[in-house]
């Protein structure tokens, strides 16, 4: 099975419990990370056209939609209809203006130079062909536009890294499997973080895709990293 199809089925299966588990297992630290990323994205009082790639259940999409200026357009795309079904309910409950639709991040159905801002919150590591996904986001971003990526990472400090791997590889799959009934999904999630390129390599990939300026900020001892790339 192709990685893309496997990821789609995995997230469809865990969609009903994803938000609850995500906040429990991250100790709600993920909310602070998203707030930092939203401030980086919404840095103007002018209306923006925003694309949230790999939007999942829409947490990032909703926070962006709450902060952008009136007249902005916020779109979220994902390959998992199950995750977005949860997200659409959350959008309606939050009372924000945003739309979610199924789309492949490696073949975005938008014209060149369409979006002022693009975000990816904890989803870029799930791309089957990472270089292609980055090039697609570069293509649909307007000149001068900004891409903001949040992604989980392996801490550089040896002791923190040991604790992190113990939690990520042993405790998280046990708790996630017990609550969701799908231990395999919660074994895939930490494994995908460990396989993701190191920051210096990922920055090189962003530059190779065409981004001219790339900044990188480690968050919470390097457990998460924020990448800001400009076209």
N, C-alpha and C positions, 0 to 999 in steps of 0.2 A: 504493500500500500504506500502511495506517495505520502511524504510528510504532510503536505497541505491537507489532504483528505483525512489523514489520521488526526491532525490538529483540529479540524472542523468537527469531527465526530467526538473527540475528547471534550471540547468545550460545549458542544450541544448537550452532552451527557451530564456535565457538572453544573450547567447554567443555573438550575434552581437553588443550589447551595453556594454558588461561587462567591457572592458578595459577603454573606455571613462568614464563610471560612476565610476569605481574603482579609477581612478586617481583624478577625480573631488571630490568625496566624501571623499577621504583620504587627500586631499589638496597636493597630490604628496609626502607626507611624506613616503609612502610605498617604494618609490624608494631608499631612504636612508637606510631603514631597510634591503632591499635586498642586497645592497652593503656591509653592515656589515656582513651579513650572507655568502655572496660569499667569502669575505676575510677569513672568518673562515674555509670555505670548501677547498678553493684552497690555501693551506698553504705549497705547495711543488712544485718544478720545475719538478718533475717526472710526467709522464703521469698517469692519473687516469681513472678508470672506475666509472662513476657516474650515479646514478638513481635519477631522480626527480619525486617523488610520488605526485599524485594529482596535476599534472603540469598545468592543466587548459589551458589558452591561451599561456603558454610558457614563460612568463616574466623571471621567475627564471631560467628556462632551458637555455634560450638565454644568460643571463648574466654569467652563469657558463661556457657555451661553449665558450664565449669570453675570459675567463680568464685561462682556463686549458691549460696545456702544449700540444704541438703538439704530436699527437699519442694517445691522450685521447679519450675515448668513452663516450658520453653523451646521455642518454636515458630518455625520459619522459613518464609517464604512467598516465592515467586518465580514469574514467568511462564515461565521456562525450565526445562523438565524435564531438558534435557541438563546444565545447570549443577548442578541438585540431585542428579542421579544421581552425579556426582562427589562432591558434598557428603555424600551418605548413606554412601558408602564411607569418607570421612574421619571421619565421626561414629562409625562402627563401630570404626574403627582407634583413634580417640582414647579410646573407652570412656566417652563421656559420654551423658547422657540428653537427647536433643533430637529433635524430629520436623520434617521438611520436607515441605511440600505445595504444590501448584500453587494459586495464588490471584492475583487481580488487585488490585494495591495501590489502585486507584481504586474498588474494590467489595469491600471486605474482608468475608469471610463470617463475621463475628463480631458478637455482640451489643454494644450500647453499654456502655461502662464495664467492659470485660473485662480489660484488661492494665494492670499496674502500671508497666511500662517498655516502650517501643518504641524500636528502633534501626533505623537505615538506614546502611549502610556503602558509600559510593561508588555508590549506586544511585538517589538521588533525582533526579539530572539526567536519568535515562532515563524518568521518568514522562511519559506523553503529555499528561496534563492535571495539571499540578503542583498547582494550587489544590485540585482534587478529591482528589488523593492526600493532601494535608495535612489536609483536612477529614475524610477517612476515618480517618486516624490519630488525630486529635483525638477523633472519635466513640467509638472503641473503647478509648481510654485512660481509666483511672479518674480521678476527681477527685483532684487532688494528685499524679497520676502524671507521669512524665517521659519526654520524647522526646529522644533523642540522635542527631544526624545528623553523620556524617563525609562531607565532600565535597571533591573536588579543586577548586582555585581558581586564579585568575590573580594572581600576586604584584603588589603595588602599586608596589614599587621598579622604576624604569624599566630599569635594567641587568639586574636579576634577571629581570624580565619578558621582556626580549629573549632572554636565554639560555634561559629556560623555553620560549618559543615556538619557538626554533630546535630544541630537543630534541623538544618535543611534536609539532611539525608536520612535521619532516623526519626526524629520527633514529628516533623511536619507530615511525612507520609502516613504515619500511624494515626495522627489526629484527623487529617484530611480523609483518609480512607474510612475511618470509623464513622464520621459524620456524613460523608457523601456516598459511602458504599463503593467508591471507586479508588482504591489505593493506587492503582496504576497511574491515574491522572496526577496524583500528588507525588509520585516518583518521577514522572516526566518533568514536572514543573521545575524542581531543583536541578535536575540533570541538564535541562535546557539552559539554565543560568551558568552552570559550570562549563558548558560547551561554548558559550558566547565569547566572541573575540575580546581580548584584553583592550583596555581603553586606547592605548597607542595604536593598535592595529585597527580598531573601529574608527578612530579619527582619520586614519589614512584611507579607509574605505569611503568615508564621507567626502573627503577631498577628491578622491579618484572619481566619485560620482559627479563631481563638478562644483561642490560647495566651496566657496572661496575663503570663508572665515568659519572656523570651528572652535568653540570654547567648551570646556569640560569641567564640571563641578562635582566632586564627590560629596555625597550626603550621608549623614549618620554613619561615620567611620568607614565609608566606602561600601556600605551595604547596597546603596542605590547611587546611580550616577545620572546627572543631567547633562545632555549634550545640546548645544545651541549652534546651529549651522545656518549660515546666510548664503543666499544665492547672489 
